[in-house]
Amino acid sequence: MRFYKECLYCDKELKGRSDKKFCDPQCKSAYQYQQSQEQPERFYNIVDNQLKLNRRLLKNFNKAGKATIRKDQLESEGFNPNYFTHYWKNRKGDIYTFVYEYGFIKRTQNKTEKYILIQWQDYML
């Protein structure tokens, strides 16, 4: 009696080695992708994705090295100020929060909440 196994992804009959699980590399890749989608997103991935988004937004809105933007405009794009990499305190005592080389501080000007955006400079060590 001969025992035939099936591909874990497409259910085709497998031929070849007895421990074979997939009929080709595409089925293996598709199966692994399907399995990863069924798992909840890992904490590391959530944090890393938000940091990347925050950095990209800060970079896009701060072309000149220093800029001011309304808080609601930046946050509507997906910016989350709770995800950052480090702080920097200036001589006045203001604490800037950084996402890699792009920093921000929240200010209220004319009853409107805004972020002042800056870029890391060598003197900030």
Summary of the structure (lengths in Angstrom):
residues: 125
radius of gyration: 24.6
end to end distance: 73.8
largest distance: 83.9
contacts: 281
relative contact order: 0.12
helix: 34%
strand: 26%
